[in-house]
Amino acid sequence: MMPALDLVVLGDEQAKRTARAQEALSAGRLQIELIMPDQWRVTNGDNAQYTVRRTLDADREWKCTCEDYTAKCAQSGLNCKHSEAVRLSLGETGSVTPGAPSSGQKEAVMDFVLTLLEQITVLTKWLVPEWAVKKDPKVAHGKPWVFHEFVRLMLDKIFGAAKWAFTGGQFKTLPLANNDHLIYVVGVLVVTFDDGVQATRSDVGVGLVQAKSGSPDLTDAKPELFETGYKSAATDALKGCAADLGRCFRPMQNGNIAAAVRDGRFDALFPLEGERTMPWQYDCLLTMAPAWAVQQDPLGNPYTAHEYVTECLDVVFTPSHWSFVIGEVSVETLPSGEMLVYVPGTLIVTFAEGSQVTRYDIGIAPIRFKKDKTDLVATPTENYETAFKAAVTDALKGCCGDLGCCFRPMLSKEMEAAVVKGYFDNEFKRLRPVDPEVLEKNKRALGRDDGDLVAASTAARDATQAAEKVQSLFYGDGTPLSLNKVERETFAEYRQVYQVTPASPNALRVWKKMYCDFTTTPDHPDTRKVYDLFVEQNHGLPPASAVSLRAWYTQLKHQPAAVAA
C-alpha cells in the first residue's frame, strides 16, 4: 500500500506534467500524429519525436518512449507530458490518479465519421496493431491472423455500419482424395467512401472439414465439424476481401513486401508531388517492376507477390478507385488425375480525371501429386486451399499485367528489352516530325537570317535557354525522363559531372551500374564484374534485375566451353 504522503507527492508531480502538456498544446509546441490505432507520434518544439501508446495492460494505460517515462513514470505510475498531451487531445480532460487501476479497458466511443482522406490514410498507411494479431500453429498454417470480429469492427469504424455490404454466392463442397471435405464460396464486399464512391473487392473463402484418425471417412464426424467448415468459408471470404481493401485488416503475409512498406519503397517507386494526375498515373503504369519486388517460384520463373500488386493499385489509384470481382470458381480433374482450379476475374480502375477502364483474365492454379506419387491421396488438404487462393490471385495479377508494366515482370524478354531500349517510343516519334517552320525559326535564332543581328542574338539566347530546359527533361536520344526519383537524381548527377546529357536511359544505367528499375548493384567487385560482362555480351543493355542477372550468370557458367575448330 503506497503511503498517503507519497500519493500526495505523486499527485503534485502528475499535476505538473498535465499543466506542462496543456501549456505546450495551447502554445502549439507539440504536434500529435496518429500513426496506427492507439499509437501516436508526438513531436516537441525542438523536433524531438516520441511514440505514445495506449495499452490494455492491467497496470498501465499510457506508455511513452521519452526519458521522463523511462526514468520516473514507468515505476511511479505517472503519465509523462507527451502521454498527457495525447490524452487531453482526445478530449479526456479528467484528472489522472497515480497508481490507480487503468480505466482504458473499455474502448472510447467514436462520435465522428472519418473523412475521405482519413479513410484512405487508414487503408493505405496503417498496419494491424500488435494487440489484434494472433498466431496459432493449428490455424492458417501458422501464419499470423486476426479474428473475424476485428475485421467487422474495423469496417464499422472506417465506413460506418450502413456503408459496407458483404454478400456471398452458393456454397460448394469438394470431396478430397484423402476423404476430407473442402467447402468454398465466393464473397463480394462493397464499401461506400465518404465522398459517395463505391469500391468492390471479391475473394473465395475456404473452409476445411478434416477427418480424424478415428473417423477417416467422416462417417462418424459430428455436424458441428461441418458447421465450422461452412462458417470458416464465409469468414475467410470476408477476410480476403477486406485484406485487398487495406493492409489494416490483416497482417501482411509476405515478409519482403512488408519490409518494402516499412522502408517506403513504394513511395520511392512512384514519387508523387501534389495531386494524382492522369499523366502521372500513365508514367507509373509504364514503370518496370523493381528488382526488390521480383521473386522466383520453385521452377525459377519470376513473379511478384499478391500484396505487391494490391499496394501498387492503392498507390497509383487509391483504394476507392479500383474494384475487383471474380466469377464462379470451377474445379476440373485432368486426365492425369491431378486437378485444376480456375476462376475469371474483372478489374475496374478509375483514373484521376474520371475515366474508367476494365481488364479481364482467368486465374489458374494446379493441385499436383506429391513427389513420386500417382494420385492425390497423399496431397495435404492445405494444398487444395492454397490452390483456390492462388487462382484468385492469378486472376488479379493477370488483369493488372494487362493494365501496366509496374505490376509484374515482363513475360517476354524480347518485349522487356524493347521497353527498356525505348523501341516503342522511337516508333511513335515518327508521328510528330519536326515542322519545317520550326527548323527555319531555329536557323534564324542562330543568326543565319542575314537580318537584324540584335534580334537574332536575343532569339539565340532564348533558344539556348529553351534547349537547356529541354536537356534537363530528355535524354540525348529524345527519351523523356520518368517520374522515378532515383532516375532524376542520377540524371542530374551525370550532367553535373560531364556537363552533357546522357545519351540514353541505358547509358545512364550502365554508367551508374544500375538495373533497369534504377536500383544500384551492390558495391562488390565480383557483382560489378558480372554486370559489366552482361553489358558487354548484350550490346550495352543493362540487366533487368538482380534476379535476371543471377539467372543469366548461372546459365553462362553451365554452358559447355566452346571448342576450337
Secondary structure, DSSP 8 states (H G I E B T S, - for coil): ---HHHHHHHHHHHHHHHHHHHHHHHHT--EEEEEETTEEEEE-TT--EEEEEE---SS-SEEE-SHHIIIIIHHHT---HHHHHHHHHTT--S---TT---STTS-----S---HHHHHHHHHH----GGG-B--TTSGGG--B--HHHHHHHHHHHH-GGGEEEEE---EEEE-TTS-EEEEEEEEEEEE-TTS-EEEEEEEEEEEE--BTTBTTSTT--HHHHHHHHHHHHHHHHHHHHHHH-TTSS--S-HHHHHHHHHTHHHHHS---SS--HHHHHHHHHS---GGGEEE-TTS-EEE-HHHHHHHHHHHH-GGGEEEEE---EEEE-TTS-EEEEEEEEEEEE-TTS-EEEEEEEEEEEE---TT-SSSTTS-HHHHHHHHHHHHHHHHHHHHHTT-GGGS--S-HHHHHHHHHTHHHHHHHTTS---HHHHHHHHHHTT-SSS-HHHHHHHHHHHHHHHHHHHTTB-TTS-B--S-HHHHHHHHHHHHHHSS--S-HHHHHHHHTB-TTS-B--S-HHHHHHHHHHHHHTTT---S-HHHHHHHHHHHHHS------
